[in-house]
Amino acid sequence: MTKTLKNSLILCGLLSAASMSFGQTILTHTTLSAAVTTSSTTAIPLTSATGVTGTSTILFVADGAGEAMFVNSVTGNTAYVTRGYHSLGKARPHAKSAVVFVVPGSSLQAVPPPLGSIPPSGSCTRANVAYLPAITVGVTGGAANISDCIGGVWVNGNIAPQGNTFYHLPSPYPGSVTNAAALGTSTATVAAELYCTEIDLPYSKLLTGIAPHIGATGGTDNWIVALYDSTGNLVANSAVAGTVVSGTAYAWQAEAFTSSYYAVGPAQYYGCVQSNGTTATLDLIKTAFADYVLTFKSASAGTFGTLPSFTAPTTFTTVNGPWLYIY
């Protein structure tokens, strides 16, 4: 039996077993705990094997042109696979720490499927898409991309590049100003208001969190950070109980999301901060200093821990959006 025929039969079996109803699911992802040095290696080392089961899971390694692998069995954090699954991505070496998406076999019946050869396009409603992101792999190893429903339309982004990327992506870029000095205007927050800054993500990136820049006064208050899409819909956030602000003036307050988020790019997002008090100050962008970005501040206080959607701004407003970086 040829490999292609074997894979086709496996796929048919998975589809026939699939359920016809889906609730929205963000695909689980992990990383390679070591490099896969050859195209023939079948023991794939994972940082975590959560959600990976034999004969019902497909792995997609998101580096280079990408590669899909059918999982035959799992021992600990090692998946034993068939390489170049269903011709979706050619078997090739992969770098340590490459992102690996865990794709349930039953999900391939969804429309659009989270793994396929035709990229989605046109308008979309995020809440109605069964699985995100949608991964497109060129058959027999052609180009691949990763798509997300952002701002009501499908955005087809590149796979996160390996090497020559930045761990911290500042928004806006602070230039030569030292991190330990004021970048903008130190401003006392209004409790439970949102302070947001546009993020123009240049390439797809697995995001861990957001770090806003503290103003002249830190400590006491709790802050929540949140990532929104281009139309002001929430896609990721830190713990809603908040994290106590560092007592160090003009320091970066790095806060991790409750789970890492694979942001598709190039695309527009917003990074936001919410405080539960009025003591700690935020360093906000002011006129004539990086005022090319869009900024937003909610018109009135809400409830701390509740992160509402908002109408995306179309202009810069001084002392509304925080200096921040994503990581």
QUIBELMO-V789470 format. One record per backbone hydrogen bond with DSSP energy under -0.5 kcal/mol. CO is the residue of the C=O (numbers start at 1). NH is the residue of the N-H. If there is no record, write none. Layout:
# QUIBELMO-V789470
CO:NH ; CO:NH
This chain:
# QUIBELMO-V789470
2:6 ; 3:7 ; 4:8 ; 5:9 ; 6:10 ; 7:11 ; 8:12 ; 9:13 ; 10:14 ; 11:15 ; 12:16 ; 13:17 ; 14:18 ; 15:18 ; 25:27 ; 25:132 ; 28:102 ; 30:100 ; 31:47 ; 32:97 ; 35:37 ; 36:94 ; 42:44 ; 42:81 ; 43:45 ; 44:79 ; 45:33 ; 45:34 ; 49:52 ; 51:53 ; 53:56 ; 53:57 ; 56:105 ; 57:71 ; 58:103 ; 59:61 ; 59:69 ; 60:62 ; 60:101 ; 61:63 ; 61:67 ; 62:99 ; 63:66 ; 67:61 ; 68:85 ; 69:59 ; 70:72 ; 70:82 ; 71:55 ; 73:80 ; 75:78 ; 77:46 ; 77:79 ; 78:75 ; 79:44 ; 79:81 ; 80:72 ; 80:73 ; 81:83 ; 82:70 ; 84:87 ; 85:88 ; 87:89 ; 87:140 ; 87:141 ; 88:68 ; 94:36 ; 95:98 ; 98:32 ; 99:62 ; 100:30 ; 101:60 ; 101:103 ; 102:28 ; 102:104 ; 103:58 ; 104:107 ; 105:108 ; 106:109 ; 107:110 ; 114:135 ; 116:137 ; 122:154 ; 124:126 ; 125:128 ; 125:129 ; 126:129 ; 128:130 ; 130:25 ; 132:27 ; 133:135 ; 134:136 ; 134:147 ; 135:116 ; 135:137 ; 136:145 ; 138:89 ; 138:141 ; 138:142 ; 139:142 ; 143:138 ; 144:159 ; 145:136 ; 146:157 ; 147:133 ; 147:134 ; 148:150 ; 148:155 ; 150:153 ; 152:124 ; 153:150 ; 154:156 ; 155:148 ; 155:157 ; 157:146 ; 161:163 ; 168:170 ; 169:326 ; 171:324 ; 174:177 ; 178:181 ; 184:186 ; 185:284 ; 187:282 ; 189:191 ; 190:193 ; 192:302 ; 193:275 ; 194:298 ; 195:273 ; 196:296 ; 197:271 ; 199:201 ; 199:269 ; 201:266 ; 201:267 ; 205:207 ; 205:263 ; 207:261 ; 208:257 ; 209:327 ; 210:255 ; 211:325 ; 212:214 ; 212:253 ; 213:283 ; 215:250 ; 217:281 ; 219:221 ; 221:245 ; 222:276 ; 223:243 ; 224:274 ; 225:238 ; 226:272 ; 227:235 ; 227:236 ; 228:270 ; 229:232 ; 232:310 ; 233:229 ; 236:227 ; 237:258 ; 239:242 ; 243:223 ; 246:219 ; 247:249 ; 248:251 ; 251:214 ; 252:254 ; 253:212 ; 255:210 ; 261:207 ; 261:263 ; 262:264 ; 263:205 ; 265:158 ; 265:204 ; 267:201 ; 269:199 ; 270:228 ; 271:197 ; 272:226 ; 273:195 ; 274:224 ; 275:192 ; 280:189 ; 281:215 ; 282:187 ; 282:284 ; 283:323 ; 284:185 ; 285:319 ; 285:320 ; 286:289 ; 290:293 ; 294:198 ; 296:196 ; 303:306 ; 305:307 ; 306:308 ; 310:312 ; 315:295 ; 317:320 ; 321:285 ; 323:213 ; 324:171 ; 325:211 ; 326:169
